[in-house]
């Protein structure tokens, strides 16, 4: 599903940041755009920055369900700073998976914005997860039949002659003495 990304530019709150940028909404089914101004109110401008596809994958159903269980379900917009003053950010992707968004947060180069998910997209993602989610069966791991009651002090390579037993635990007495 194509989603238009709406980015707001407002005057910065400090002298070090001239502008404050924030993703404020998404537009389901939007046509392509390239930083098209949508609304202006003094110094505050909202841009239709880009349109990116929201893709859902069956392997990510658990992540989508975790996102839908949140108090406010959200989509995540991943952006990266660009050198172009007319287009200050490149919109890389939009995702409904909080796990995928966390992966992009970890690299330190990308900006990940959380945006409230519109009701139509909530229904679309919920229908997808209902159709494709398969709960993973828990399989309890069994212990190995390895014996732990054996004493293995002094086990070493018999071909190497040594004055002391380098494999003996320091607190144990030498059995040869």
N, C-alpha and C positions, 0 to 999 in steps of 0.2 A: 504494500500500500504506500503510495507516495505521500510524504509528509513535508509540508512547507515549514521552514524554521524561521520564527520571528524573533529578531534580536533588537533590543532597545539600547540606544546610546543616550546617556544622560551626563550632565556635567559631573566631574569628579568631586569627591568630598575633600580631597586634600590637594595641596599645591603640587604634589609629585605625580598625581594622576589627573591628566586633563579630562579624560572621559572614563565613565564607568559603563561597561558592556554587560548585558545580561540577556539570556534567552528567556523570553516571557511566555511564549506559547508555540503550539504547532497547529498547522492547518491541514487536516486530512483531505486527501485527494487534490492537493494543490498542483498547479502547473509549474513548470520550471521557472526559476528566477535567479537573478544575480545581483543581490544587494539593492533591490528595488524599494524605494521609500514608500511606506504604507500610510504613515501618519506623522504629522509634525505638530508639536506644541511647544513653542519657544525653542529652547535648546535641546529639548527631548525629541528624538526621532526614532521611530520603529521601522525596521527594514525587514523585508522578506529576503533573507540572506541567501537561502538555497532551498532546494527540494531534494530530499534523499529518500530512498525506499526503506520502509520498515519491513524487514524480512523476519519471518518466524521459522524456526527449525525444530523438528520433533525432538532432537536430543537436548534442547534447552527448555523443555516444558516445566521441569522442576523450578528453574530460575524464574520463568514467567509466573508460575503460581506463587512464588515467594514475593514477587513484585505486586501481584494483585492482592495479596493478603495484607499489604501495607495499609496504613490508615488512609493515605492518599496515593492510589496507584499512579505511577509516573512512567514517562519515557525519558531516556537519557540521551542528550545531544553531546557528541564528542567533537570538539573544535581544536584547531591548532593555530597559533599566531602566524600571520604572514607578513611579508615585507611591504606589501602593497597598501598604501594609505587609504585608497578607495575601498579596499576589501581587507579589513584588518584581521579577519579570521577566515580560515578554510574550514568549512563544515565537513568533517570526515564521514560521520555516520550518525544514525539515530537507531536506538535499540530499546526493546522492552525488557531486557535482561539486566537486573541489577548486578549479576555476577560478571557479565561482560563489561559493564560500566566500571566496576571495581578494577578490572584488569587494566583499563586505560588510565585510571587514577594513579595506579602504581608506577607508571613509567616516568612521570614528572614532566613530560613535554606537552601533554594534552590538557585541555580544559574540559571538564565534564559537568554539564548543567542538567539538573533534575527539573523536569517540567511536568505539571499535572496532566494526566492522561485524559483526553476527552472521553465522554461516555460511550460514543460509538466505537472507539478503539478498545475500551475496556471489554465491551461485549464481543468484539472480534477476537481478542486475545483469549478471553475466557472460553469461547466456542472452540478455538484451536486447541487449547490445553485439555478440554473435556474430550476431544476427539482423539488426540495423539498421546496423552500421558499414560505411561506404563510404570506402575510402581515397581521399584527394584526389590526383588525378594532378598530378605536378609538370610545369609548363610553363616552360621556360627563357625568360627575357625576352631579346628581341633588341634590339641597340642601334639607335638611330635612324641614319638615313643623313645626319645633319647633319655638315657639313664643319667641322672644327675647325682647319684650317690657314689660314683667312682672317684677315687683320688688320682689325679693326674699330675701330681707334683713329680718332678724328676723326669717327665717324658720329654725326650729330646732326640736328636739325631745321634744314634749309637756310633756312627762312623767318625764323629768328631770327638777327639779326646780333649777333656777339659779338666782343670784342677778342681773346680767346684761345679755344683749343679746350678746352672743359670736359670733353669726353669722352676726351681723350687720357690715356694712362697717364702718371704722373708721371716715370717713368724714360726715356721715349722722347723723342727730339729732335723738334722741330716740323718737319714736312716742308716747310712754306712758307718756312722760314728759310734 
